[in-house]
Amino acid sequence: MKAVIYARYSSDNQREESIEGQLRECMEFADHTGVTVVASYIDRAFSAKTDNRPEFQRMIKDSYKHLFDAIIVWKLDRFARNRYDSAHYKNLLKKNGVKVISAKESISEGSEGILLEAMLEGMAEFYSAELSEKVIRGLTENALKCKVNGGQVPFGYIINAEQKLEPDKTTAPIVEEIFKMYLDGKRIKEIVDYLNAKKIRTKFDKPMSINIVQYMLSNRKYIGEFRYRDITIPDGIPALVDKSLFEAVQEQLQKNKKAPARHKAEDDYLLTTRLFCGKCGAFMVGESGTSRSKEVHHYYKCAKAKKHACDKKTVKKEWIEDFAVRKALEVLNDEELTSYLVDKIYSLQSEDNPRLPRLKEQLAETEKKIENILNVIEQGAVLPSVQKRLSELEERKNDVELAILQEEIKKPFLTKEQIAYAFEKFKKLDISTRESKQKLIDCFINAIYLYDDKVTFIFNYKNGTQTVSLDELSCSDYNCLGAPSVNSPNVLFRKKNVRAILLYGRV
């Protein structure tokens, strides 16, 4: 029997249930019962009350490969503390020919074993629920006394002996200064630069950043408001900022949120590292400028043109980005192409990794040598040296087979339905948001080459190339504000030899 070990460590205070202890005792169980362990899956700081555990889910997916026959756990509560999840996943594993074995709980195969297993799972769920209630009750009591229940201590505060927040004499005045600077018209970037120039660091001794200062400006703890879950206690902690100042800053934040961006950030330009100059091949980088009417314009410019080494004209940011999103959607909405890509992605999962061919060659060579020795034995040559060599080869064969299993189990496995579902999720993206546009571009577009008379798109699969002549569009790339509304018939689009599409994140 071939098995894998699943070990889990939650945030509960544990001793013998530690990862190392679980692995050791599971290995001892496997050795005692003659089971070969081919891999292990470990989730650290994840509760079994939920099935949203990365290694747990990877193990369930790997069971579809039929590479192992059993899952060994220290105790059943390591597998799940929810009876529904336990039943659901055990039933799924059973269909894949895999059973769950407890190393420390002796459970028979008969009807008594079914009853005992159900009782153990029920007790584990009861323990988990009771522990959760006790923890929440204790934290709630702390919160009603305005005691800190963990989490990051806000800049400007320290924790005193009574586990309550109190002003830090060194950093508390800086908090009020930050609020006043912002209300006086300073941008967050300017405040960050000022703080870093003064060598003012975070609690973790790191430089200040835009995200940190932005969070500080909206943190209601600075006006003395203590919050935990649904508990809110005004004036529960010492205030560092006057309420009138805090509210004025909130109004200013809302105004600036609706105002046009006044800073140039690389992340604001969706085609950074993907847009190239068709004339010289250099990157086209994001630029911004303010007109006489104080209107801010954003565009892409050839990096060499900035040094007067190329005469490629600039292109408006909104137009080329919307055009790229539209082209990505065309690929996504091509049912024939996406169906083909699903099949290709699925088939690629079964291809060997670089180590597997050599391991399989070693296995074939070893099996051939074993066969030759067996032929010698059948002819009557039963010498001690022959038997010793046969034992060595059998052991070598087992090692190579185990190495092959371990290599195969490392590979992620997705069903066709899961891959198709990922494509469907892309179709439901809200393309009015910057994040959704960025996902589409990152996943489907490899590069864009911009010429004065055409645009060439290189998609994320082999021979996925499309060239669009700007003369065939309803407007040119220099005065359009949005994506063109006319499809180009002059398309160089191929669907042969598709390798894979780069899906965004994990399915």
MARZALUM-208219 format. One record per residue: x, y, z of N, C-alpha, C in turn. Coordinates in steps of 0.05 Angstrom, whole numbers, plus 5000, padded with zeros to 4 digits. Layout:
BEGIN
XYZXYZXYZ/...
REM end
This chain:
BEGIN
501749765000500050005000501750255000/501050444983502450704982500750914995/501951085012500351275026501751545027/500151755034501252015040500552095068/502052275080501452375107500252655105/498152695119497052965121497353065150/498753285154499153405181498153685181/496953765203495854035205496454155232/497054415232497554555257495754805257/494054825277492255055278493455265297/491955475302492855685320492455605349/491155375354490755285382493455225394/493655255421496155185435496354875435/498454775421498854485419501654415427/501954165435504654065442505253825425/504153585434504753335419503553345392/501553515387500253525361501853705341/504253775348505753945330506353795304/507053945283507553825257509653605259/511853665273514053465274513053215289/511553255311510553025325508652855309/506852995294504952845277506452685256/508352815242509852665221511352425232/512552465256514152245267512352005274/510052065287508351845295506951715271/506351875250505151765226507151585211/509651665211511751505198512151245214/512151255241512351015257510050825251/507650935248505350765242505650635215/506650795195507050685168509150455168/511350505182513450295184512350045197/510750075218509749845233507749685216/506249825199504149685184505149615155/507549685149508649615123507649785100/506850035106505850215086508150395076/508250435050510350615038509250895036/510651085049509851375048511251505024/509651615006510751734981510852034982/509352165000509352455002507952545027/508252795033506852905057505653185049/503453245061502053505057501853635084/502653885087502754015113501454295111/499454335128498154605130498854715158/500254935158501055065183499155305189/498255315213496555535223493955555207/492755315202490055305189488255135206/485855235211483855085227482454875210/481754655223480354445209477354495208/476454715219473654785217472854865189/474854925172474354995145475954815126/474954765102476454615083478154785065/478255045070479855225054482755225064/484054995060486854955068488354875043/490455025035491854985010492854705005/494354595025495554325021493354115022/491354155038489053965039487753945012/487154175000485854174974487754054952/490354104954492253984935492253684938/492053584962492053304967489553174955/487253304958484753204947484953194917/486053404904486353404875488253174866/490453134881492352924874491152644876/489052614892487852354894486652264868/486052454850484952374824487052244806/489652274813491752154798492151854804/490851764826491051484835493951404840/495451584853498251524859498651424887/496551434904496751334931494051214939/494151024958491850874966490650964993/492151115008491251195035492451465043/491051595062491951835074492251775104/494651805115495051755143495052025158/493352045179493252285196493852205224/494952395240495552335268493052255283/490952415281488252355291486252455271/483852365272481852445252481252745253/481652875277481053165278483053325262/485353195254487253335237486153355209/484453165201483253165174480953365172/479153365192476953555192475653555220/474653785227473153815252470253885246/469553845221466853905212465753645200/463553535211462553275202461753275173/460653505164459853515136462253505117/464353665123466753655107468053385108/468153255131469352995134467952795117/465252785118463752595102464052645072/463952905065464152975037466752895024/468952955038471552905026472252605028/471352475049471852185051470352035029/467952125023466451995001467852044974/468852284971470252354946472852184944/474352164966476751994966476151704961/473951614972473151334968472751274938/471551464924471151424895473851404880/475851534891478551534879480251304890/479051134906480450904916482350964939/481751174954483451264976481951265002/483151165024481851165050483551325070/482151425090483551585111484051405135/486551405144487351225167488351405190/487451345214488451485237490751325250/492951455254495351325266494951265295/493451425310493251395339490551285348/488651255330485951165338485450895323/485150695339484650425327481750395320/481250395294478450385284478150145266/476349965272476049725256474549785231/474449585213473249625186470249575187/469149445207466349365207464449585216/462049505224459949695232460749845257/462249705276463149835300465050065293/466750015273468650225265467250475254/465050425239463550655228462350825251/461250685271460150825294462250975310/464550845315466650965330467751215315/468151185289469151415273467251655274/464651595272462651815274462751945301/463051785322463251905349465752075352/467951985342470452135344470252405329/469052395305468652635290466752825303/464652715315462752885330464053025354/465652865369467052975392469053195383/470453155361472353355351470953615343/468553585331467053825323466053965348/465053805368464153925393466454075407/468753955408471154075421471854335407/471754335380472454575365470454795370/467854725370465854935375466055045403/466454865422466654955450469155135454/471355055442473755215445473455485432/472055495409471655745396469855935413/467855815425466055975443467656085466/469355925478470956015501472856235493/474156205470476056405461474556675456/472356655441470856905435469757035460/468856865479467956975505470157125519/472457015520474757145533475557395519/475657385493476457625477474357845480/471757765482469657965485469858105512/470557945533470858065560473258265559/475358195546477658375543476858625529/475258595507474458825491472659015507/470958905524469159085540470859245560/473259145566475059295584477059455568/476659465541478459605523481359505524/481659245528484259115528484959025499/487459025493488358945466488058645463/486758565441486358275435488158175414/490558295411492358215390492258395366/493658325345493658495322495858705324/496158865303498359055302497659305319/499559395334499259635350499559875332/497560065331497760295314500160465320/501260585299503460775303502660995322/504261065342503561265361502661165388/502160895389501260765414503260555423/503160495449504560265460502560115478/503159865485501459715503502559725531/500859805550501859835578501559565593/502159575619502159325635499359215638/497259375634494459285636493359185609/495159155589494359065563492459265549/492859515554491359725541493159905526/492060045505493560235490493960495504/496360605503496860865514498761015495/498761285494500361425476503361375480/504861355458507761335459508861625458/510261695479511161975481512862065457/514261875445515961945422514461975396/512661795390511361785364508561905363/507261935386504562045387504362315374/506162505380505962775367506162765337/507562565326507962545297505262485284/503562335297500962265286499262515281/499162685300497662945297498963115275/501563115273502963265253502263165225/501962905222501262785196498462875188/496562875206493862955200493863255192/495263425206495363705199496663755172/498763615166500163645140498163575117/496663365121494863285099492663495096/491563595119489463795117490464055105/493064115108494264355097494864325067/494164095055494464065026496863895017/498363785036500563605029499463345018/500663244996499862984986501162765004/499862525003500862305019503762235012/504462244986507162194978509162394990/508362644991510062845004510362795034/508262715047508362655075510262415080/510062215063511761975066514762055062/515262215042518062305037519062465061/517362635073518162795096518862615120/517162415125517562235148520162065144/520561965120522961815114525461985116/525262235107527562415109528362465139/526262465156526762505185527462245199/527762025183528561765194526461655213/523961715208521761615225520961345213/521061135230520560865221517960745233/517060525221514660395231515360235256/513360095268513759925291515759705285/515759625259517559405252520159505240/520859755246523359885238523659885207/521459935193521459955164520760235156/521560325131520860595122517860625120/516960875122514160935118513360895088/510860835083509960795056507260935052/506360965028503861095021501560945035/501560675033499360515045499160555075/501460565088501460605117500260865125/501161085112500161355119497161375112/496361255089493561275081491761125102/492760905112491260755132491060915158/493261055166493261215190491261435188/490961555165489161785163486261715166/485561455164482761365167482361185191/484361155208484260985231482861125254/480461025261478861165282479861115310/481860945313483160925340484361185348/485261345329486561595335484761805348/482061755346480161935361479061795385/480461575393479761445418477661225416/476961145391474860945387475960665388/475060505407475860225409473860045395/474859865378472959685364473959395365/472059215369472658925367470058785359/470158655336467758525324465458725323/463258675337460958855337460959045361/463259055376463459235399464859485391/463659715396464859975392464560145417/466860235427466860395452468160665447/466560875444467761145441469461225465/471561355461473361445482474461215499/474660975487475560745501478660745505/479960895488482960915490483661215487/485961295496486761575494486961665465/485761895458485761995431488362145425/489362115401491762255392491162495374/488662495364487862705344485162815353/484763075350482163195356480063105336/477663065345475562955328474963145304/474963405309474463595287476563575266/479163545274481263505255480963245240/480263035253479862775241477662785220/475362905226473162915208473863095183/475363305188476163485166477963325147/479663165158481462995141479862795125/477762675137476062485123474662615099/473762865103472563005080474563055058/476963125066479063175046479862925031/479862695045480462445033478362375011/475862425018473662364999473862544974/474562794978474862984955477162894937/479362824949481762744934481362474920/479562304932479062054920477562084893/475862284892474362334867475862504847/477962644857479462814839481262654821/482162764798484062614781486662574795/487962354788490562284801492562504795/494062574816496162784812498962664812/499162404814501762284815502062074792/504462034783504961834763506061584777/504661364776505561114788505660904766/507660744767508060544746505660354745/504460294769502260104771499760214757/499560484754497260604741497160544711/499360474700499560424671499460114667/497260024656496659734654498559584635/499659724616501359594595504359614601/505059694625507959714631509259444627/511459434613513059194606511759024584/509459104574508158954552507859114526/508159374528507859544505510559624494/511059564468513659614456513359804432/515459954427515560124403516059954379/514259984358514659834334517059914317/517960154321520260254305522960164316/523360174342526060114353525959874372/523559784380523359554397523659604427/524059864434524359934462521659934477/521759924503519259944519518060214514/515360224515513960474517513060514545/513760734558513360774586511260984591/509960964615507861154622508961434628/507561634618508261914623505662064628/505962294641503662474645504562764643/502662924636503263214634500763374639/501163624646498863804652498764024631/496364064619496064264599495664534611/495464744595494965014605492365044620/490464874613487864884626487864714652/490264634661490664474685489564194683/489064094659488063824655490463634653/490263414668492463224667492063014645/494062974628493962784606495862554612/495062304605496662074609497161944582/499561854578500261734552502661544555/503261394534505561224533507561344513/510161334520512161444503514561254501/515661234477517961064473520261144491/521560954504523661014523526061154508/526561074483528761194468527961464458/525361504453524461774444524961984465/524961894491525562084512528462184510/530162024498532962094494533562194466/531362244451531462344423532962144405/532761884412533961674395531861534378/529261614380527161494364524961704360/523661714337521661914332518761804333/518461574348515761464351513961654366/511561694356509661874369508461744394/507561914412506361814436503561714430/502361554448499661454445498161494471/495661564469494061624493493661364509/493961394535493861164554491061034552/488861184554486261074554485660904529/486461014506485760874481487160614479/489760604482491260354478490560144499/490060234524489360044545486659924540/484660084532481959984526482059804502/483759874482484059704458485159434466/487159424484488359174493486259004508/484659124525482658984540480658854520/479859014500477958914480479058664466/481658674458482858454444483058204462/483558244487483558024506480857894509/478758064509476057964511475257804485/476257894462475657754438476757464439/479157434450480357174454478657014473/477857134496476357004517473656914507/472357064489469657004480469656834455/471956754445472156564423471756284434/469356174432468755924444470455694433/470955704407472555484395475355494405/476455734408479255754418479455674447/477555774464477755714493477355414497/475555284482475155004484477754854477/479154954456481654824448483754864470/483855104482485755164503485254994528/482754954535482054784558483254504554/482754394530483854124524486854114525/488154324515491054334515492254354543/491054534559491954564586491654304602/489354174598488953924612490953714603/491453694577493353484568496253544577/496853804580499653874588500253764616/498153734632498653644660499753354661/499153204640500052924639502852894627/503953114617506653094606508753064628/510952924621513052874641514553124647/515453144672517353364678520153264670/522153444671524853364662526053124675/525353064701526552844715525252574708/522652584701521252334698522352154676/523052264652524052084631526451924640/528352054654530751914663530051704684/528251774702527451584723526151334710/524451384690523151154677525150984662/527151114650529350954637530750784658/531350894681532650744702530950514711/528350554713526450344721526450114700/526450194675526449994653529049834654/531349964658533849834659534049634682/532949724706533049554729531249314725/528849354714527049124709528248924690/529749034670531148854651533248684664/534748814682536848664697535648454715/533348514728531948324745531048084729/529948144705529047934687531347744679/533647864673535947704665536847524688/536947624713537747464736535747234741/533147294737531047084741531446864720/532246944696532746734675535146564683/537146684696539546524705538646334727/537046434745536146264768534446024757/532746084737531045874726532745654713/535245724704537045524692538645374713/538145434739539445284760541745414774/542445654767544745794779543745954804/543345814826542345944851544745994869/546446184863548746244879548146474898/549446484921549046704941549446974928/551447004911551947264898549747344880/548447144866546247204849543847294865/543247164887541047244904541447514916/543947574924544647834935544148054915/545047994890544748194868541748244862/540148024863537348054858535948224880/536748184905535648344926536348644923/538848694914539748974910538049104888/537648944866536049054844533149104852/531948924867529248954877528949204894/530949244911530949494928531249744910/533049724890533349944872530850004856/529449794848526849834834524849984851/524649894876522750024895523350324898/526050384901526850664904526150834880/526650724856526050874831523050914828/521450704834518550724832517550934852/518650944876517951144895518651424886/521051454874521851714863520051814841/519151624824517251694802514651794813/513651644834511151734847511352004859/513652054872514052314885514152544865/515452494842515552694821512752754809/511252534805508552574794506652704813/507052664839505152774859505753074863/508053164855508653454857507153624838/506253504816504953654795502053724803/501153964798498354034804496553894784/494153834792492253694774489653844774/488753924751486154064748484453914729/481853884735480053754716479353954694/478253854673477354024651475254224660/473554124678471354294688472554534704/474654484720475954694735477254904717/478554804695479854984676477755154662/475555014653473455164639472155364658/471855294683470655474703472355734705/475055694704476855924706476256124683/475956014659475256184636472556334640/470656184651468056304656468256534676/469956504696470356714716471456964703/473256924684474357164670472157314655/470257164644468057294628466357464646/466257404672464557554691466057784704/468557834696470058054708468758324702/468758504721467758774717469958944704/469858974678472059104664472059404668/470259504684470259794690472359854712/473459644725475459684746478259634735/480159774747482959754738483959474743/483159354766484159094773483358874753/480858894744479858694725481258724698/481558974689483059024664485858914666/487158954689489858854692489958554690/488058414702487958124701487658024673/485858144657485558064629488058094613/489258324616491758384601493958194609/494358154635496557984645496157694635/493757604634493257324628493157254598/492357444581491957374553493857514534/495157734543496857884525499757864534/501457774516504357754522505758014515/505158134492506558374483504858514462/505258784460503958944440506059114427/506159104400508059274385506559484370/507159734377505659964367507260104345/506160104321507360254298505760504293/506660654273505060894266502560824250/502560584237500360514220498860264228/499860124248498659864256499359794285/497859604296498459494323498559194320/500659074331500858784331500658674360/498758494364498358364390499658084390/501158024410502257754414500857644439/499257434435497757324457499357104471/498357014494499856824510499456534502/499656484476499756214467501156214440/502355994432504055984408502456064383/503756234367502556324342500056494346/499556584371497256754375497957034369/497857114344498657384335496457514319/495957764325493857914310494958194304/494858264278495658524270493258684260/492958934270490759104262491859354250/490959414225491759664212490059894223/491460114230489960344242488260484221/488860444195487260574174484460444174/484260204183481660064182479860124206/481060274226479560344249478060604245/476060654261474460904258475961144267/478261114280479761354289482661264292/484561454293487361384295488161364324/490661274329491561234356492461484370/492261714357493261964368490962144379/488462094370486362274379484062124391/484161864393481961704405482161714435/479861714448479661704477478961434487/477761274470476861004478477560804457/476860554462477560344443475860374417/476860294394475460314369473060134369/471060194352468660034352468459864327/470459864310470359704285472359474287/471459234281473259004280474959004255/477458924257479258924234479058654220/478558654194478458394179481158294173/483258464175485958384168487258254192/486658004197487557874221489357634214/491657624227493457404225493257244251/491257054252490556924277490756624273/492456494288492856204285492256064311/491255824309490455664332491955404334/494055364318495555114319497755114340/498354884349500654844368500355024393/497955034404497555194428499055064451/500655214465502155114489500355134514/499855374522498155414546497455704549/495255764562494656044568495356094597/496556324602497456384629495156474647/493856294660491556364677492456534701/490856724708491556904730491056774756/493256734772493056614799492556314797/491556204819490955914820487955864816/487355644803484555574799483455454825/
REM end
